[in-house]
Amino acid sequence: MTTYGVTGASGQLGRLVLEELLAMVPAAQIIAFGRDVGKLADFARRGVTVRAIDYDAPETLPAALAGVDRLLLISGSALGQRPRQHAAVIAAAKQAGVGYIAYTSILGAPTTPIRLGAEHAATEQALAESGIPHDLLRNGWYNENYFAAIHQQIEAGVITGAQGEGRISSASRADLAAGAAKVLVKGKGGDIYDLAGDEGWTMAEFAAEVSRQSGREVAYVNMSEADLAASLVAGGLPEAYAPVYANSAHATSLGALENNSRTLSRLIGRPTTPIAETIAAMLKK
Ligand SMILES: NC(=O)c1ccc[n+]([C@@H]2O[C@H](COP(=O)([O-])OP(=O)(O)OC[C@H]3O[C@@H](n4cnc5c(N)ncnc54)[C@H](OP(=O)(O)O)[C@@H]3O)[C@@H](O)[C@H]2O)c1
């Protein structure tokens, strides 16, 4: 009986992965990991084993991972800490005898102009050095990333960014979760999946669709990376995050998030969720 482990299971992607897994394998074969197992109580009630894991507590990791045959390592959220954290999980997985790892990396790693890519490249390297059979899920951006301030933007009639004319092959979290679950169950190791949406779009096209659906005129205004970072800080985003966000926006203008492979829709056996559908869902919130 194969046991499937999912780290980051308490997060937005992880919860969707658990739903997909529950449709594929018995709950008794699933171990959901999170820092706070209380967040996973609903899955525990459905028969999933829940265990605490903290990437920052390396000494606890081998025992936490004991008995896992196949592991989905969902990347953590602490910027700058992830190479160390993920390396600790991979070392512990080796010690615990985990036989397979799928890892949520970034589209275009290791050469992406998105600065965050270096953290994923370091984890990909650690996986290669571990000798554990593994597959890489090089995820593009989520559709859901573009809505943090959507109601204010509609009110102001302006969406700002530094993405220029770069096309964004985004996919919904649910699409990427379905792909991750499929690979966790079926992946053989040695594969790289470039996971992105079927249809790319530009920020100007995004603003046009928001205008159409909201009935309010919303324009896209492009800025330099530095001006975008400054405006984000002025808007209240913490100083540590603004340059990271602005860099990824600028890198998008260079094509970092465009991918026309349609690997994800082939993997999940259905078209990915169009951005217009996510806009409709988000405008209702
Ligand atoms: N492709 C994209 O557009 C995109 C966008 C944002 C992030 N990401 C990456 O994809 C990952 C999953 O996305 P998401 O939307 O599910 O993010 P999320 O909702 O923030 O979930 C992050 C998950 O990582 C866990 N985690 C964070 N630090 C940890 C630690 N030290 N030890 C153990 N677990 C830890 C969190 O546990 P807690 O519940 O305990 O906090 C949570 O389960 C993110 O963490 C990030 O690496 C991708």
The ligand as an SDF file (V2000), in Angstrom:
LIG
                    3D

 48 52  0  0  0  0  0  0  0  0999 V2000
    2.7370   29.8960   -8.7660 N   0  0  0  0  0  0  0  0  0  0  0  0
    2.3390   30.9810   -8.0930 C   0  0  0  0  0  0  0  0  0  0  0  0
    1.6880   31.9000   -8.6430 O   0  0  0  0  0  0  0  0  0  0  0  0
    2.6650   31.1100   -6.6500 C   0  0  0  0  0  0  0  0  0  0  0  0
    2.1950   32.2190   -5.9350 C   0  0  0  0  0  0  0  0  0  0  0  0
    2.4890   32.2930   -4.5700 C   0  0  0  0  0  0  0  0  0  0  0  0
    3.2470   31.3040   -3.9720 C   0  0  0  0  0  0  0  0  0  0  0  0
    3.6830   30.2330   -4.7000 N   0  0  0  0  0  0  0  0  0  0  0  0
    4.4830   29.1370   -4.1070 C   0  0  0  0  0  0  0  0  0  0  0  0
    3.6470   27.9820   -4.0640 O   0  0  0  0  0  0  0  0  0  0  0  0
    3.4440   27.5760   -2.6840 C   0  0  0  0  0  0  0  0  0  0  0  0
    2.0130   27.1090   -2.4970 C   0  0  0  0  0  0  0  0  0  0  0  0
    1.1230   28.1710   -2.8550 O   0  0  0  0  0  0  0  0  0  0  0  0
   -0.1330   28.5070   -1.9350 P   0  0  0  0  0  0  0  0  0  0  0  0
   -0.9570   29.4310   -2.6990 O   0  0  0  0  0  0  0  0  0  0  0  0
   -0.7210   27.2630   -1.4020 O   0  0  0  0  0  0  0  0  0  0  0  0
    0.5740   29.2870   -0.7080 O   0  0  0  0  0  0  0  0  0  0  0  0
    0.0200   29.4050    0.7890 P   0  0  0  0  0  0  0  0  0  0  0  0
   -1.4680   29.3690    0.8070 O   0  0  0  0  0  0  0  0  0  0  0  0
    0.7210   30.5700    1.3770 O   0  0  0  0  0  0  0  0  0  0  0  0
    0.5270   28.0630    1.5050 O   0  0  0  0  0  0  0  0  0  0  0  0
    1.8700   27.8930    1.8530 C   0  0  0  0  0  0  0  0  0  0  0  0
    1.9910   26.5730    2.5790 C   0  0  0  0  0  0  0  0  0  0  0  0
    3.3710   26.3850    2.9580 O   0  0  0  0  0  0  0  0  0  0  0  0
    3.3880   26.0580    4.3400 C   0  0  0  0  0  0  0  0  0  0  0  0
    4.6310   26.5070    4.9720 N   0  0  0  0  0  0  0  0  0  0  0  0
    5.1670   27.7370    4.9310 C   0  0  0  0  0  0  0  0  0  0  0  0
    6.2830   27.7730    5.6820 N   0  0  0  0  0  0  0  0  0  0  0  0
    6.4360   26.5340    6.2170 C   0  0  0  0  0  0  0  0  0  0  0  0
    7.3720   25.9510    7.1060 C   0  0  0  0  0  0  0  0  0  0  0  0
    8.3900   26.6500    7.6320 N   0  0  0  0  0  0  0  0  0  0  0  0
    7.2280   24.6490    7.4450 N   0  0  0  0  0  0  0  0  0  0  0  0
    6.1870   23.9250    6.9550 C   0  0  0  0  0  0  0  0  0  0  0  0
    5.2610   24.4200    6.1190 N   0  0  0  0  0  0  0  0  0  0  0  0
    5.3760   25.7170    5.7620 C   0  0  0  0  0  0  0  0  0  0  0  0
    2.2050   26.7880    4.9300 C   0  0  0  0  0  0  0  0  0  0  0  0
    1.8770   26.2580    6.1920 O   0  0  0  0  0  0  0  0  0  0  0  0
    1.0240   27.1270    7.2480 P   0  0  0  0  0  0  0  0  0  0  0  0
   -0.4190   26.8250    6.9300 O   0  0  0  0  0  0  0  0  0  0  0  0
    1.4590   26.5650    8.5360 O   0  0  0  0  0  0  0  0  0  0  0  0
    1.3770   28.5700    7.0520 O   0  0  0  0  0  0  0  0  0  0  0  0
    1.1630   26.5150    3.8610 C   0  0  0  0  0  0  0  0  0  0  0  0
    0.6280   25.2210    4.0150 O   0  0  0  0  0  0  0  0  0  0  0  0
    3.8150   28.8150   -1.8540 C   0  0  0  0  0  0  0  0  0  0  0  0
    4.2270   28.4520   -0.5530 O   0  0  0  0  0  0  0  0  0  0  0  0
    4.9400   29.4160   -2.6900 C   0  0  0  0  0  0  0  0  0  0  0  0
    6.1620   28.7150   -2.5140 O   0  0  0  0  0  0  0  0  0  0  0  0
    3.3970   30.1140   -6.0150 C   0  0  0  0  0  0  0  0  0  0  0  0
  1  2  1  0
  2  3  2  0
  2  4  1  0
  4  5  1  0
  4 48  2  0
  5  6  2  0
  6  7  1  0
  7  8  2  0
  8  9  1  0
  8 48  1  0
  9 10  1  0
  9 46  1  0
 10 11  1  0
 11 12  1  0
 11 44  1  0
 12 13  1  0
 13 14  1  0
 14 15  2  0
 14 16  1  0
 14 17  1  0
 17 18  1  0
 18 19  2  0
 18 20  1  0
 18 21  1  0
 21 22  1  0
 22 23  1  0
 23 24  1  0
 23 42  1  0
 24 25  1  0
 25 26  1  0
 25 36  1  0
 26 27  1  0
 26 35  1  0
 27 28  2  0
 28 29  1  0
 29 30  1  0
 29 35  2  0
 30 31  1  0
 30 32  2  0
 32 33  1  0
 33 34  2  0
 34 35  1  0
 36 37  1  0
 36 42  1  0
 37 38  1  0
 38 39  2  0
 38 40  1  0
 38 41  1  0
 42 43  1  0
 44 45  1  0
 44 46  1  0
 46 47  1  0
M  CHG  2   8   1  16  -1
M  END
$$$$
